[in-house]
Amino acid sequence: MSRARGFVPPALLVLVLAALVASGIRPYDRLTWLLETVWVLVGVPLVLVTWRRFPLTTLLCCLLAAHALILVVGGHHSYARTPVGDWAREAFGLSRNPYDRLGHFAQGFVPAILVREILVRRSPLRGSRWLAPLVVCACLAFSALFEMIEWWAALAGGSAADDFLATQGDVWDTQWDMFLALVGAIISLALLSRLHDRQLPAPAPAAAAPSAAADVSAARTGRSPES
């Protein structure tokens, strides 16, 4: 195990937990904080429980930590009120706080590598031309599921869910969210697939089938396998 491999995941875990705790101190709205950070609250224990059987690559750990920080910042301030988003709105003359756009871009960018890692290591898709399209489809499906969760939250909470939805008056907000997740997944695969491949464990060597080995030997000697 390299020094980076041994040091980076624990350091990222400490960073994410510290940010999560800090974000929970006097957030703008407690319900919004819980809805936005629930993925971190569930994801961190899940990674810890499965780490021994399925340790993640350093690249994926870094991406997950970055995504967690995006979520906890949005949860603390609410996506429509993040200071960095307000700065971007003023600096670029935007009509809305764009922080939620960043969040939905990350919703495709980061899960693309997560899904890719699971499929490469737990399915026969390693090296397949279908790997990238299926990863993108999975990310888009997750984005659509998240939009349905927002819809259910709006039905259940009414105006109390406005900060969670963060539509900011944009009637096309749902379409923008899914489109940005789609773009994020495609860009992630285009930029990071080769780096990801270098960090993935090598595939286990496949043992040659006895019958196939016998056929090859027979062909070389000119004898039938039964003789």
ABEGO torsion letter per residue (X at the ends): XBAAAAAAAAAAAAAAAAAAAAAABGBABAAAAAAAAAAAAAAAAAAAAAAAABBBBAAAAAAAAAAAAAAAAAAAAEAAABAAAAAAAAAAGBABBAAAAAAAAAAAAAAAAAAAAAAAAABAABGBAAAAAAAAAAAAAAAAAAAAAAAAAAAAAEAAAAAAAGAGGBAAAAAAAAAAAAAAAAAAAAAAAAAAAAABBBBBBBBBBAAAAAAAAAAAAGBBAAX
